[in-house]
Amino acid sequence: MNKETKTLIRNAVFLIAIILFFLILDKIGFKNIYSTLKTTNPMFLFLSVASLFVSYIMWSFKWKTLLNGVVKVKFKDVFLNILSTEFVNNLTPGVSVGGEPLRAYYIAEEYKKPSTKIFTTVIIEKVINALIVISLVILAILFSVLFVEINWVVKLISSIIGILILLFILFFILKKADVLKKLKIKIKNTQFAKFIKGKKVYKKLRGGIAKTFGYFVYSFKNLRKEKKILARVIIFGLLKWVFKILAVYFLVLSLNYNISPLIIVIVVIIAGLLGDVAFVPNVGVTEVSMIALYVAFGVPGAVAALATVFYRLIYYMYALGFGAVSWNYLHSKY
């Protein structure tokens, strides 16, 4: 498949997602959405904004804990890099890897450390995050299938998703070396690389990516021996998701609708995964997925639409608003 065809497919998927989003809103009815909007509780809206902010703080502490094994870093630098990562990740298609090498580069430049070692902490952080996400999805799906009264079609779909996740884990274990090799090639050819190609950061990182994977295996084995550090990383990782899920939960409560937090877990994580694996920037894909999943779990259409729109607006405020400011500051500095 040539470059033009891939670009055409990406643009088509993105356009279809946007059209579907507005068709769903039209199907729900703008009058119903407006009527629900008028009953919004502003206190829960504030709690949602605050919860998502705390989620970014937890994410920053999580990465800072790993970075401290290489170099003592300031929290401010870590936090700015996390926001910058979110900004770049939302502009690049794929599994949210666009901004990861970038934050490694900026920290390496600030503290004059090898980018290979810094990038290793990013990979370890992503691996631990993936394990946490997989665990949350499996637990939420098992609980929903066994104890929550939902449509049998939704239970079937949830079961299939759980089985696919388990098969993916098995595949990764059996084909670990081959997967890492392909991931290395993917990172080299990612949209992120094209975004910064020809610039100093790209030239510096390209030579260090291959070395990173060997150092990653060595570092990960050492981390497993450091029980206290590993425990802190996992706790901060869990808290990151707890506050992210709370942000969505508070939004649904602000619309005067009670919902099981476990349904929020499934909606947030699966919609996020669908947005990440799409070959387009996840704007549009995640929104459609969230509304569809809410409705599948019996949430009224107007509530589903508003909860999704509110959450994505708050998220974009951090990722594209504050994230753009952070990226511009770091980009101009280095």
C-alpha positions as a Markdown table, in Angstrom:
| # | Residue | x | y | z |
|---|---|---|---|---|
| 1 | Met | 0.0 | 0.0 | 0.0 |
| 2 | Asn | 1.6 | 3.3 | -1.1 |
| 3 | Lys | 1.7 | 6.5 | 0.9 |
| 4 | Glu | -1.1 | 8.2 | -1.0 |
| 5 | Thr | -3.5 | 5.3 | -0.5 |
| 6 | Lys | -2.7 | 5.2 | 3.3 |
| 7 | Thr | -3.3 | 9.0 | 3.6 |
| 8 | Leu | -6.6 | 8.6 | 1.7 |
| 9 | Ile | -7.8 | 5.8 | 3.9 |
| 10 | Arg | -6.8 | 7.8 | 7.1 |
| 11 | Asn | -8.7 | 10.8 | 5.9 |
| 12 | Ala | -11.7 | 8.8 | 4.9 |
| 13 | Val | -11.9 | 7.0 | 8.3 |
| 14 | Phe | -11.5 | 10.4 | 10.1 |
| 15 | Leu | -14.3 | 12.0 | 8.0 |
| 16 | Ile | -16.6 | 9.0 | 8.5 |
| 17 | Ala | -16.0 | 9.2 | 12.3 |
| 18 | Ile | -16.9 | 12.9 | 12.3 |
| 19 | Ile | -20.0 | 12.3 | 10.2 |
| 20 | Leu | -21.1 | 9.4 | 12.4 |
| 21 | Phe | -20.7 | 11.6 | 15.5 |
| 22 | Phe | -23.0 | 14.3 | 14.2 |
| 23 | Leu | -25.5 | 11.7 | 12.8 |
| 24 | Ile | -25.7 | 10.1 | 16.3 |
| 25 | Leu | -26.3 | 13.5 | 17.9 |
| 26 | Asp | -29.0 | 14.2 | 15.3 |
| 27 | Lys | -30.6 | 10.8 | 16.0 |
| 28 | Ile | -30.6 | 11.4 | 19.8 |
| 29 | Gly | -32.2 | 14.8 | 19.2 |
| 30 | Phe | -30.7 | 18.2 | 19.9 |
| 31 | Lys | -33.8 | 19.2 | 21.9 |
| 32 | Asn | -33.3 | 16.2 | 24.2 |
| 33 | Ile | -29.7 | 17.1 | 24.6 |
| 34 | Tyr | -30.5 | 20.7 | 25.4 |
| 35 | Ser | -33.2 | 19.7 | 27.9 |
| 36 | Thr | -30.6 | 17.4 | 29.7 |
| 37 | Leu | -28.0 | 20.2 | 29.5 |
| 38 | Lys | -30.2 | 22.6 | 31.5 |
| 39 | Thr | -30.2 | 20.2 | 34.5 |
| 40 | Thr | -26.4 | 20.0 | 34.7 |
| 41 | Asn | -24.9 | 20.2 | 38.2 |
| 42 | Pro | -21.9 | 22.6 | 38.0 |
| 43 | Met | -20.3 | 21.2 | 41.2 |
| 44 | Phe | -19.8 | 17.8 | 39.5 |
| 45 | Leu | -18.5 | 19.5 | 36.4 |
| 46 | Phe | -15.8 | 21.2 | 38.6 |
| 47 | Leu | -15.0 | 17.8 | 40.2 |
| 48 | Ser | -14.5 | 16.3 | 36.8 |
| 49 | Val | -12.1 | 19.0 | 35.7 |
| 50 | Ala | -10.2 | 18.6 | 39.0 |
| 51 | Ser | -10.1 | 14.8 | 38.7 |
| 52 | Leu | -8.6 | 14.8 | 35.3 |
| 53 | Phe | -6.0 | 17.3 | 36.5 |
| 54 | Val | -5.1 | 15.0 | 39.4 |
| 55 | Ser | -4.9 | 12.1 | 36.9 |
| 56 | Tyr | -2.1 | 14.0 | 35.0 |
| 57 | Ile | -0.3 | 14.6 | 38.4 |
| 58 | Met | -0.4 | 10.9 | 39.2 |
| 59 | Trp | 0.9 | 10.1 | 35.7 |
| 60 | Ser | 3.7 | 12.6 | 36.3 |
| 61 | Phe | 4.6 | 11.1 | 39.6 |
| 62 | Lys | 4.6 | 7.6 | 38.0 |
| 63 | Trp | 7.1 | 8.6 | 35.4 |
| 64 | Lys | 9.2 | 10.7 | 37.8 |
| 65 | Thr | 9.6 | 7.6 | 40.0 |
| 66 | Leu | 11.1 | 5.7 | 37.1 |
| 67 | Leu | 13.2 | 8.6 | 36.0 |
| 68 | Asn | 14.7 | 9.0 | 39.4 |
| 69 | Gly | 16.5 | 5.7 | 38.8 |
| 70 | Val | 18.4 | 7.5 | 36.0 |
| 71 | Val | 18.6 | 11.1 | 37.1 |
| 72 | Lys | 16.9 | 13.2 | 39.8 |
| 73 | Val | 14.3 | 15.3 | 38.0 |
| 74 | Lys | 12.1 | 18.2 | 38.9 |
| 75 | Phe | 8.3 | 17.6 | 39.0 |
| 76 | Lys | 7.7 | 20.6 | 36.8 |
| 77 | Asp | 9.8 | 19.3 | 34.0 |
| 78 | Val | 8.0 | 15.9 | 34.1 |
| 79 | Phe | 4.6 | 17.5 | 34.2 |
| 80 | Leu | 5.2 | 19.7 | 31.2 |
| 81 | Asn | 6.6 | 16.8 | 29.2 |
| 82 | Ile | 3.5 | 14.7 | 30.0 |
| 83 | Leu | 1.2 | 17.5 | 28.7 |
| 84 | Ser | 3.4 | 17.9 | 25.6 |
| 85 | Thr | 3.2 | 14.2 | 25.0 |
| 86 | Glu | -0.6 | 14.3 | 25.1 |
| 87 | Phe | -0.6 | 17.1 | 22.5 |
| 88 | Val | 1.7 | 15.3 | 20.0 |
| 89 | Asn | -0.1 | 11.9 | 20.6 |
| 90 | Asn | -3.4 | 13.5 | 19.6 |
| 91 | Leu | -2.0 | 14.8 | 16.4 |
| 92 | Thr | -0.4 | 11.5 | 15.3 |
| 93 | Pro | -2.4 | 8.4 | 14.4 |
| 94 | Gly | -1.5 | 5.0 | 15.8 |
| 95 | Val | -1.2 | 3.6 | 19.3 |
| 96 | Ser | -0.3 | 6.9 | 21.0 |
| 97 | Val | 3.5 | 6.7 | 20.5 |
| 98 | Gly | 4.0 | 10.0 | 18.7 |
| 99 | Gly | 5.0 | 12.0 | 21.8 |
| 100 | Glu | 6.8 | 9.3 | 23.7 |
| 101 | Pro | 10.3 | 9.7 | 22.1 |
| 102 | Leu | 9.8 | 13.4 | 22.2 |
| 103 | Arg | 9.5 | 13.6 | 26.0 |
| 104 | Ala | 12.5 | 11.3 | 26.4 |
| 105 | Tyr | 14.5 | 13.7 | 24.2 |
| 106 | Tyr | 13.5 | 16.8 | 26.1 |
| 107 | Ile | 14.3 | 15.3 | 29.5 |
| 108 | Ala | 17.7 | 14.0 | 28.2 |
| 109 | Glu | 18.5 | 17.4 | 26.9 |
| 110 | Glu | 17.5 | 19.2 | 30.1 |
| 111 | Tyr | 19.6 | 16.9 | 32.4 |
| 112 | Lys | 22.4 | 16.0 | 29.9 |
| 113 | Lys | 21.7 | 12.3 | 30.1 |
| 114 | Pro | 21.7 | 9.6 | 27.3 |
| 115 | Ser | 18.3 | 9.7 | 25.5 |
| 116 | Thr | 18.5 | 5.8 | 25.4 |
| 117 | Lys | 18.3 | 5.5 | 29.2 |
| 118 | Ile | 15.5 | 8.1 | 29.4 |
| 119 | Phe | 13.5 | 6.5 | 26.6 |
| 120 | Thr | 13.8 | 3.2 | 28.4 |
| 121 | Thr | 11.9 | 4.7 | 31.3 |
| 122 | Val | 9.2 | 5.7 | 28.9 |
| 123 | Ile | 8.9 | 2.2 | 27.5 |
| 124 | Ile | 8.7 | 0.7 | 30.9 |
| 125 | Glu | 6.0 | 3.2 | 31.9 |
| 126 | Lys | 4.0 | 2.3 | 28.8 |
| 127 | Val | 4.3 | -1.4 | 29.5 |
| 128 | Ile | 3.2 | -1.1 | 33.1 |
| 129 | Asn | 0.3 | 1.2 | 31.9 |
| 130 | Ala | -0.7 | -1.5 | 29.4 |
| 131 | Leu | -0.8 | -4.2 | 32.0 |
| 132 | Ile | -2.9 | -2.0 | 34.3 |
| 133 | Val | -5.4 | -1.2 | 31.5 |
| 134 | Ile | -5.6 | -4.9 | 30.5 |
| 135 | Ser | -6.3 | -5.9 | 34.1 |
| 136 | Leu | -9.0 | -3.2 | 34.6 |
| 137 | Val | -10.7 | -4.2 | 31.3 |
| 138 | Ile | -10.7 | -7.9 | 32.2 |
| 139 | Leu | -12.0 | -7.3 | 35.7 |
| 140 | Ala | -14.7 | -4.9 | 34.5 |
| 141 | Ile | -15.8 | -7.2 | 31.7 |
| 142 | Leu | -16.0 | -10.3 | 34.1 |
| 143 | Phe | -18.0 | -8.3 | 36.6 |
| 144 | Ser | -20.4 | -7.0 | 33.9 |
| 145 | Val | -20.9 | -10.4 | 32.3 |
| 146 | Leu | -21.5 | -12.1 | 35.6 |
| 147 | Phe | -23.3 | -9.6 | 37.8 |
| 148 | Val | -24.7 | -6.6 | 35.7 |
| 149 | Glu | -28.0 | -6.9 | 34.1 |
| 150 | Ile | -27.3 | -5.8 | 30.5 |
| 151 | Asn | -28.4 | -6.9 | 27.0 |
| 152 | Trp | -27.1 | -10.4 | 26.0 |
| 153 | Val | -25.6 | -8.9 | 22.9 |
| 154 | Val | -23.5 | -6.5 | 25.0 |
| 155 | Lys | -22.4 | -9.4 | 27.2 |
| 156 | Leu | -21.4 | -11.4 | 24.2 |
| 157 | Ile | -19.4 | -8.5 | 22.8 |
| 158 | Ser | -17.7 | -7.9 | 26.2 |
| 159 | Ser | -16.8 | -11.6 | 26.4 |
| 160 | Ile | -15.3 | -11.5 | 22.9 |
| 161 | Ile | -13.2 | -8.4 | 23.8 |
| 162 | Gly | -12.0 | -10.2 | 27.0 |
| 163 | Ile | -11.0 | -13.3 | 25.0 |
| 164 | Leu | -9.2 | -11.2 | 22.4 |
| 165 | Ile | -7.2 | -9.4 | 25.1 |
| 166 | Leu | -6.1 | -12.7 | 26.6 |
| 167 | Leu | -5.2 | -14.0 | 23.1 |
| 168 | Phe | -3.2 | -10.8 | 22.5 |
| 169 | Ile | -1.3 | -11.4 | 25.8 |
| 170 | Leu | -0.5 | -15.0 | 24.9 |
| 171 | Phe | 0.6 | -13.9 | 21.4 |
| 172 | Phe | 2.9 | -11.3 | 22.9 |
| 173 | Ile | 4.5 | -13.8 | 25.3 |
| 174 | Leu | 5.1 | -16.4 | 22.5 |
| 175 | Lys | 6.3 | -13.9 | 19.9 |
| 176 | Lys | 8.0 | -11.4 | 22.3 |
| 177 | Ala | 11.2 | -10.9 | 20.3 |
| 178 | Asp | 9.5 | -10.5 | 17.0 |
| 179 | Val | 6.9 | -8.1 | 18.4 |
| 180 | Leu | 9.7 | -5.9 | 19.9 |
| 181 | Lys | 11.6 | -5.9 | 16.6 |
| 182 | Lys | 8.5 | -4.8 | 14.7 |
| 183 | Leu | 7.7 | -2.2 | 17.4 |
| 184 | Lys | 11.2 | -0.7 | 16.9 |
| 185 | Ile | 10.6 | -0.4 | 13.2 |
| 186 | Lys | 7.1 | 1.1 | 13.8 |
| 187 | Ile | 8.6 | 3.8 | 16.1 |
| 188 | Lys | 11.2 | 4.6 | 13.5 |
| 189 | Asn | 8.5 | 5.0 | 10.8 |
| 190 | Thr | 5.8 | 6.6 | 13.0 |
| 191 | Gln | 4.1 | 9.8 | 12.1 |
| 192 | Phe | 6.1 | 11.3 | 14.9 |
| 193 | Ala | 9.3 | 10.7 | 13.0 |
| 194 | Lys | 7.8 | 12.3 | 9.9 |
| 195 | Phe | 6.6 | 15.2 | 12.1 |
| 196 | Ile | 10.2 | 16.1 | 13.2 |
| 197 | Lys | 12.2 | 14.5 | 10.4 |
| 198 | Gly | 15.3 | 16.6 | 9.5 |
| 199 | Lys | 15.3 | 18.2 | 13.0 |
| 200 | Lys | 18.0 | 17.7 | 15.6 |
| 201 | Val | 15.7 | 15.7 | 17.9 |
| 202 | Tyr | 14.9 | 13.2 | 15.1 |
| 203 | Lys | 18.6 | 12.7 | 14.2 |
| 204 | Lys | 19.6 | 12.1 | 17.8 |
| 205 | Leu | 16.8 | 9.7 | 18.6 |
| 206 | Arg | 17.0 | 7.6 | 15.5 |
| 207 | Gly | 20.4 | 6.3 | 16.4 |
| 208 | Gly | 19.4 | 5.5 | 20.0 |
| 209 | Ile | 16.2 | 3.6 | 19.4 |
| 210 | Ala | 17.9 | 0.4 | 18.6 |
| 211 | Lys | 20.0 | 0.5 | 21.7 |
| 212 | Thr | 17.0 | 1.3 | 23.9 |
| 213 | Phe | 15.4 | -2.2 | 23.6 |
| 214 | Gly | 18.5 | -4.0 | 25.0 |
| 215 | Tyr | 18.7 | -1.6 | 27.9 |
| 216 | Phe | 14.9 | -1.9 | 28.4 |
| 217 | Val | 15.2 | -5.7 | 29.1 |
| 218 | Tyr | 18.1 | -5.1 | 31.5 |
| 219 | Ser | 16.3 | -2.2 | 33.3 |
| 220 | Phe | 13.0 | -4.0 | 33.5 |
| 221 | Lys | 14.7 | -7.0 | 35.2 |
| 222 | Asn | 16.3 | -4.7 | 37.7 |
| 223 | Leu | 13.0 | -2.9 | 38.4 |
| 224 | Arg | 11.4 | -6.2 | 39.3 |
| 225 | Lys | 13.9 | -6.6 | 42.0 |
| 226 | Glu | 13.2 | -3.1 | 43.4 |
| 227 | Lys | 9.9 | -4.0 | 45.0 |
| 228 | Lys | 9.2 | -0.6 | 46.6 |
| 229 | Ile | 9.9 | 1.4 | 43.4 |
| 230 | Leu | 7.8 | -1.0 | 41.4 |
| 231 | Ala | 5.0 | -0.8 | 44.0 |
| 232 | Arg | 5.0 | 3.0 | 43.8 |
| 233 | Val | 4.9 | 3.0 | 40.0 |
| 234 | Ile | 2.0 | 0.6 | 40.0 |
| 235 | Ile | 0.1 | 2.6 | 42.6 |
| 236 | Phe | 0.6 | 5.9 | 40.8 |
| 237 | Gly | -0.5 | 4.1 | 37.6 |
| 238 | Leu | -3.7 | 2.8 | 39.2 |
| 239 | Leu | -4.4 | 6.3 | 40.7 |
| 240 | Lys | -4.0 | 7.8 | 37.3 |
| 241 | Trp | -6.8 | 5.6 | 35.9 |
| 242 | Val | -8.9 | 6.0 | 39.1 |
| 243 | Phe | -9.0 | 9.8 | 38.7 |
| 244 | Lys | -9.5 | 9.6 | 35.0 |
| 245 | Ile | -12.5 | 7.3 | 35.5 |
| 246 | Leu | -13.8 | 9.5 | 38.3 |
| 247 | Ala | -13.6 | 12.5 | 35.9 |
| 248 | Val | -16.1 | 10.7 | 33.5 |
| 249 | Tyr | -18.2 | 9.4 | 36.5 |
| 250 | Phe | -18.6 | 12.9 | 37.9 |
| 251 | Leu | -19.7 | 14.1 | 34.4 |
| 252 | Val | -22.5 | 11.5 | 34.2 |
| 253 | Leu | -23.5 | 12.4 | 37.8 |
| 254 | Ser | -23.6 | 16.1 | 36.8 |
| 255 | Leu | -26.4 | 15.1 | 34.3 |
| 256 | Asn | -28.4 | 13.6 | 37.2 |
| 257 | Tyr | -27.9 | 10.0 | 36.0 |
| 258 | Asn | -26.7 | 7.2 | 38.2 |
| 259 | Ile | -24.4 | 4.7 | 36.6 |
| 260 | Ser | -22.1 | 1.8 | 37.8 |
| 261 | Pro | -18.5 | 2.9 | 37.9 |
| 262 | Leu | -17.6 | -0.4 | 36.3 |
| 263 | Ile | -19.5 | 0.6 | 33.2 |
| 264 | Ile | -17.4 | 3.8 | 33.1 |
| 265 | Val | -14.3 | 1.7 | 33.3 |
| 266 | Ile | -15.3 | -0.3 | 30.2 |
| 267 | Val | -16.4 | 2.8 | 28.3 |
| 268 | Val | -13.4 | 4.9 | 29.0 |
| 269 | Ile | -10.7 | 2.2 | 28.4 |
| 270 | Ile | -12.3 | 0.5 | 25.4 |
| 271 | Ala | -13.2 | 3.8 | 23.6 |
| 272 | Gly | -9.6 | 5.0 | 24.3 |
| 273 | Leu | -8.2 | 1.8 | 22.9 |
| 274 | Leu | -10.3 | 2.1 | 19.7 |
| 275 | Gly | -9.2 | 5.7 | 19.3 |
| 276 | Asp | -5.5 | 4.6 | 19.8 |
| 277 | Val | -5.5 | 1.8 | 17.3 |
| 278 | Ala | -7.3 | 3.8 | 14.6 |
| 279 | Phe | -5.0 | 5.0 | 11.8 |
| 280 | Val | -6.2 | 8.5 | 12.2 |
| 281 | Pro | -5.8 | 11.1 | 15.0 |
| 282 | Asn | -8.2 | 9.8 | 17.7 |
| 283 | Val | -10.5 | 12.9 | 17.4 |
| 284 | Gly | -13.9 | 11.5 | 16.3 |
| 285 | Val | -13.2 | 7.8 | 16.7 |
| 286 | Thr | -13.1 | 8.0 | 20.5 |
| 287 | Glu | -16.3 | 10.1 | 20.7 |
| 288 | Val | -18.3 | 7.8 | 18.5 |
| 289 | Ser | -17.1 | 4.8 | 20.5 |
| 290 | Met | -18.0 | 6.3 | 23.9 |
| 291 | Ile | -21.5 | 7.2 | 22.9 |
| 292 | Ala | -22.1 | 3.8 | 21.3 |
| 293 | Leu | -20.8 | 2.0 | 24.4 |
| 294 | Tyr | -22.9 | 4.2 | 26.7 |
| 295 | Val | -26.1 | 3.5 | 24.7 |
| 296 | Ala | -25.2 | -0.3 | 24.6 |
| 297 | Phe | -25.2 | -0.3 | 28.4 |
| 298 | Gly | -28.6 | 1.4 | 28.5 |
| 299 | Val | -27.6 | 5.0 | 29.2 |
| 300 | Pro | -30.1 | 7.5 | 27.6 |
| 301 | Gly | -28.8 | 9.0 | 24.4 |
| 302 | Ala | -28.8 | 12.6 | 25.6 |
| 303 | Val | -26.9 | 11.7 | 28.7 |
| 304 | Ala | -24.4 | 9.6 | 26.6 |
| 305 | Ala | -23.9 | 12.4 | 24.1 |
| 306 | Leu | -23.4 | 15.2 | 26.7 |
| 307 | Ala | -21.2 | 13.1 | 29.0 |
| 308 | Thr | -19.0 | 12.3 | 26.0 |
| 309 | Val | -18.8 | 15.8 | 24.7 |
| 310 | Phe | -18.1 | 17.3 | 28.1 |
| 311 | Tyr | -15.4 | 14.8 | 28.9 |
| 312 | Arg | -13.7 | 15.2 | 25.5 |
| 313 | Leu | -13.8 | 19.0 | 25.8 |
| 314 | Ile | -12.2 | 18.9 | 29.2 |
| 315 | Tyr | -9.6 | 16.4 | 27.9 |
| 316 | Tyr | -8.8 | 18.5 | 24.9 |
| 317 | Met | -8.5 | 21.5 | 27.2 |
| 318 | Tyr | -5.6 | 19.7 | 28.8 |
| 319 | Ala | -4.2 | 17.8 | 25.8 |
| 320 | Leu | -4.5 | 20.3 | 23.0 |
| 321 | Gly | -4.7 | 23.5 | 25.1 |
| 322 | Phe | -2.2 | 23.2 | 27.9 |
| 323 | Gly | -0.4 | 20.5 | 25.9 |
| 324 | Ala | 0.2 | 22.9 | 23.0 |
| 325 | Val | 1.6 | 25.5 | 25.3 |
| 326 | Ser | 3.9 | 23.0 | 27.0 |
| 327 | Trp | 5.1 | 21.6 | 23.6 |
| 328 | Asn | 5.8 | 25.1 | 22.3 |
| 329 | Tyr | 7.7 | 26.0 | 25.4 |
| 330 | Leu | 9.9 | 22.8 | 25.3 |
| 331 | His | 10.3 | 22.9 | 21.5 |
| 332 | Ser | 11.6 | 26.5 | 21.6 |
| 333 | Lys | 13.9 | 25.7 | 24.6 |
| 334 | Tyr | 15.5 | 22.7 | 22.9 |
